[in-house]
Amino acid sequence: MFTGIITHQGAVRRLERQGGDVRIFVQSEIPAAEFVIGASIAHDGACLTIVSAEPEGAGAVHACDVSNETLSKTTLGGWREGSTVNLERAARFGDEIGGHLVTGHVDGVGELVERSEDARSLRLVFEAPEALSPMIAPNGSITINGVSLTVNEVEGARFGVNLIPHTADVTNLGSLQVGARVNLEIDTVARYLARLLEARG
C-alpha cells in the first residue's frame, strides 16, 4: 500500500530484455541500505518488487522485473534509458497518510491534452479511458504517475488537476508535455463501488 506522496525521482539506467519481460535498473538518491530485497516500491504508480540494489554515489541503483502484462497495461513499456520515474516506497503502519490510500495497481493509461499556467500553479487536463471516466469525480482523489491529486472538474472522459510548484518540482508531472501518456489509478472506494454495481446488474 502507498500514499501517493512521491519521496524521490529516479532515472532509468538500463533495461534488460528477458523474453517478453524486462528487468529495469533505476538510479536514485535512496541509500542502498534502505532497499529490502522482495519489498515493494512504486514506479510511476506501478507497484514492483525489488530484486537487487547496489550502492552508487550517495544513493543506489535498484532493479525490478516487469512482466509483459505490466508492460502492456502501463506506461512502463515506453520507458527508455534516461526516463525520469516517480518513486515511493511502500507505507508502513504508523506512517502519515499525506495523500490517499493507493494500491499501486494501475487501472489504465491516460493522455495529457492541455497544459497551462494558473497563477503559480500548473493546470493539467487529462483524457482517461472511457471505462474509467465514470469513476472519476470532482473533488475526488486520483493517482497520476503515482502522485495523489484532487480532481478539479470532469467533462466526459476529461478531467483537470492543479499542481502546486512543489509537486511540479519534485515529480515528473511538471515536465509533461501535451500528448504524454500517464498511469492512472482511480480511488479504491470508486473501484469497489463500480464492481458492486456491476455485480448487481
Salt bridges, closest charged atoms under 4 A:
GLU16 OE2 - ARG14 NE 3.25
GLU34 OE1 - ARG89 NH1 2.20
GLU56 OE2 - ARG13 NH1 2.37
ASP65 OD1 - ARG23 NE 2.62
GLU69 OE2 - LYS73 NZ 2.79
ASP107 OD2 - ARG191 NH2 2.91
GLU127 OE1 - ARG158 NE 3.18
GLU153 OE2 - ARG123 NH2 2.82
GLU185 OE2 - ARG191 NH2 3.83
GLU198 OE1 - ARG195 NH1 3.62
